[in-house]
Amino acid sequence: MPHLYRAATGQSICAISDVQLQQVIHALAGESAEDAEYYIDEDTLTYMAEEGVDQSLVQLLQAAIAEDGGLNVSWGP
């Protein structure tokens, strides 16, 4: 099961399903298919919600960025 991490620290934000991971990748369309790090802020979350990313995941990420207003997120096993 994939996880989302704070890219700067490697701290796990949450476990996500394969479907949720594909939603994130599709919505954020990194620079390449191998891109596994994204900057997420309120504007990004609004866009992700509009693109149909799972609402519970958007809410989890909203809580994760609350402290700093945004963060670099990476994904992996």
LINZI-V587870 format. One record per residue. PHI is phi in whole degrees, 0 to 359 (NA if undefined). D_FIRST is the distance of its C-alpha to the first C-alpha in Angstrom with 2 decimals. Layout:
phi:PHI d_first:D_FIRST
phi:PHI d_first:D_FIRST
This chain:
phi:NA d_first:0.00
phi:291 d_first:3.81
phi:232 d_first:6.67
phi:257 d_first:10.26
phi:232 d_first:12.98
phi:288 d_first:16.76
phi:299 d_first:17.83
phi:290 d_first:21.06
phi:243 d_first:19.88
phi:80 d_first:16.27
phi:291 d_first:15.88
phi:292 d_first:12.57
phi:270 d_first:13.32
phi:188 d_first:10.39
phi:275 d_first:6.74
phi:228 d_first:6.64
phi:280 d_first:6.17
phi:299 d_first:6.85
phi:295 d_first:10.36
phi:298 d_first:10.56
phi:299 d_first:9.63
phi:297 d_first:12.32
phi:297 d_first:14.59
phi:297 d_first:14.55
phi:300 d_first:15.28
phi:296 d_first:17.90
phi:293 d_first:19.50
phi:262 d_first:19.81
phi:32 d_first:20.52
phi:300 d_first:20.55
phi:295 d_first:23.38
phi:210 d_first:21.74
phi:295 d_first:18.84
phi:269 d_first:17.70
phi:297 d_first:18.02
phi:230 d_first:15.07
phi:220 d_first:17.18
phi:222 d_first:18.87
phi:269 d_first:21.55
phi:237 d_first:21.14
phi:223 d_first:24.18
phi:300 d_first:25.75
phi:298 d_first:26.93
phi:297 d_first:23.52
phi:295 d_first:22.09
phi:299 d_first:25.09
phi:297 d_first:24.50
phi:300 d_first:20.82
phi:298 d_first:22.05
phi:296 d_first:24.81
phi:277 d_first:22.49
phi:91 d_first:20.67
phi:295 d_first:17.41
phi:316 d_first:16.11
phi:299 d_first:18.70
phi:293 d_first:16.66
phi:291 d_first:14.52
phi:301 d_first:17.91
phi:294 d_first:19.31
phi:299 d_first:16.71
phi:292 d_first:17.43
phi:299 d_first:21.08
phi:295 d_first:21.11
phi:292 d_first:19.53
phi:269 d_first:22.31
phi:306 d_first:25.04
phi:294 d_first:26.36
phi:250 d_first:26.92
phi:85 d_first:26.95
phi:175 d_first:24.29
phi:198 d_first:21.88
phi:275 d_first:20.09
phi:244 d_first:16.36
phi:237 d_first:14.12
phi:230 d_first:10.52
phi:181 d_first:8.67
phi:290 d_first:6.23
